[in-house]
Amino acid sequence: MSVKINQLTKIYGEQRAVDNLSFSVEKGEILGFLGPNGAGKTTTMKILTCFIPQTEGTAEVCGYDTVTSPMEVRSQIGYLPEHNPLYKDMYVREYLRFVAGLHKLPGARARVDEMIEQTGLTREQNKLIGALSKGYRQRVGLAQAMLHDPQVLILDEPTSGLDPNQLVEIRQLIKKIGDEKTVIFSTHIMQEVQAICDRVLIINKGKAVANEKIDALQSIVSNALTIAVEFKEKTTAALLTKIPGVQVAENIAGGEWNLQVEDKGDPRERIFKFAVQNNLTLLAMQKQVRSVENVFQELTKD
């Protein structure tokens, strides 16, 4: 495992910011790390990056313990915090050369050139960081996080401030990185999670409430799914609930209905046969899958 956290707890006074949290992330995996504000995401990332110590439990990165081997952990991690700290009075290339020097990178000039090209900073490389837009500052932060070729990349709101075109480019870059390295990706933009991540970890009040592959998320909330149907003829909820497995029939408008169905196999064949048997003309039928946003809201509401 590239990242392994076991029964991690962080207490501030009387507040448990992180409460007995356990999870692991493998190499080649992009983990979406989600939770409402104050859930403990940033605290967990700060522990992983050795900025603060935990109160209890253990955290390991590439086999190194964050308490006993902090320098080794830091050498394996690239970190882009939510509030991207940059030296605004330095030029882009100058800043990246400075960071390369801190890491004592061999072939620093070539590596800086590579990162500038990968993050789309070629036209901005000779500008002062303070003169860049927020989106380009995020790119500089991402470049410095990847500069020393870390095995684990921790990104806290990395696409904040990017325009739609930049979003696509950075998402593609993160996906490419995730093919070879471990990426922990924290964001409030649920569409990004579905577009980028392999697995989702949702925490609430310091505790894990979900840790699933994207396509398995909806099953942990409910054993029911919704089928949207439209009939040409008028019908009633009393009739539609006679379809095997249909628990609730909700009329949306006219002949449009949402059928809440017990999730045992694909119910669409049963619905089609029922419509034929009852002389109903079925105009449309579509399985509605819960999005990551729907699941997130259900798991983190009070």
Summary of the structure (lengths in Angstrom):
residues: 302
radius of gyration: 24.2
end to end distance: 33.2
largest distance: 76.3
contacts: 944
relative contact order: 0.14
helix: 36%
strand: 31%
